[in-house]
Amino acid sequence: MRLNNVVVVAKREYLQRAKTKAFWITTLILPLFVSAISIVPSVLMMNSKSTQRIVVVDETGKLGPDLVKRLNSRAAQQPKKEESKGLRQRDDEGSISFQATAEPPAADRAAQQAELNRRVLGKDLDAWVWLGPGVFADKPVEYHARNVSNILTQAALRDEISAAVRQVRFREAGIDPAQVDEMSRSVELDKQRVSATGSRAESGLGAAALAMVLFFILYIAIIMWGQQVMQGVLEEKGSRVIEVVISSVTPFELMMGKLIGICLLGLTQLALWLGTVLVVTSPGIVASMAFLPAGTSLPTLSAATLINFVLLFILGFLAYATLYAGIGASFNNLQEAQQAASLAMVFVVIPVMVMYPVINDPNSRMATILSLIPMFTPLLMPLRIAIEMPPVWQLALAYALTIGFVIGMIWVCSRIYRVGILMYGKKPTFAEIWKWTRYA
């Protein structure tokens, strides 16, 4: 292999793709898109409140006043800390409120319900509920509204009705509701991360968020640039340019130059993404630090984590890009190649499926075994490293297996590449592709 030929091909691939509009559009749009989907919904939820006008009809004579008071007070106060964490309240705090009024049950129930329905259809009301005697026997409460898909509003209403019913049950059983609330308070965990320098307070959500960000950056880059390699090979093969190029360089030199050039371009784009994310999120991170409890610190991206992240990105790129290059060289057009590429996507989807169990327990047997499988290592090992640094022997074994796998993939795919780039006509079978790997 002549190194100068590889450098020339790599330089051409890098500069040719870096000068395209598509590269800069994807480089700029993706951080903006990620920032938008993470910031805009929160801003909209903070600045929008859902208020439902509701009538409460209480047949029991025990729930109406207390329930109306509870519903109307939601707009004036935030949910209690114990309630939101202990009972896992599902609505956004303070984002759902009610304008509730009580009506006594009429002698003619059907006529009263028809009148309430008329008011709902006339948009004088949004909904009404009917509290029958069966509410204390766990029978459903009737909820009538134009829209019954408002699950967040219904969850908030159900929580308030349940709280009012509990209060009545306690009083009728001779139990002081206030004393019950006092005795059933939840216990909070003071999370301390243990490290070589000692224990320090840290939110587990921060480390998990950091791990997920690293995971999806690798995930997007591997898929996007792997497809770029495959399409580049197909374009050169379709235009017959490849027949002229291989008169000056060997197929192996051409493939290695293409992989190195696109890998360097991917690292460039990755650096731009990380820099953009850092600039966009820094003000929010600095602002949030003012609201952290005393002694609590944010997760940090250590030098070891960053180095492993870059190395695993390179290995992951080479593994998947080599596979995609082999697929592109084996088939005649993009449609045929996409069918085979869908099989390669299985190796990317499986890490996504096991991402949350790995974050929850990075040292479990499942997480350890899967992170040592070469096709999964570039995605799952950064997750483990971001949460908790694995033992040195596991890192060394993961790198050794992945490097060996990449070398084997380059050897196999270079043989496919050498034969496939000059093959035209009918779609090759997998048996024929396997024969190409054994040609001298």
Secondary structure, DSSP 8 states (H G I E B T S, - for coil): --HHHHHHHHHHHHHHHHTSHHHHHHHHHHHHHHHHHHHHHHHHHHH--EEEEEEEEESSSSSHHHHHHHHHHTTTS---HHHHHHS---S-TTTEEEEEEEE---S-HHHHHHHHHHHHHTTS-SEEEEE-GGGGGT---EEEES----HHHHHHHHHHHHHHHHHHHHHHTT--HHHHHHHT-------EEEETTEEEEE-HHHHHHHHHHHHHHHHHHHHHHHHHHHHHHHHHHHTTHHHHHTTTS-HHHHHHHHHHHHHHHHHHHHHHHHHHHHHHHHHHHHHHHTTS-TTEE-----HHHHHHHHHHHHHHHHHHHHHHHHHHHHSSSHHHHHHHHHHHTHHHHHHHHTHHHHHH-TTSHHHHHHHTSTTTHHHHHHHHHHHS---HHHHHHHHHHHHHHHHHHHHHHHHHHHHHTT--SS---HHHHHHHTT--
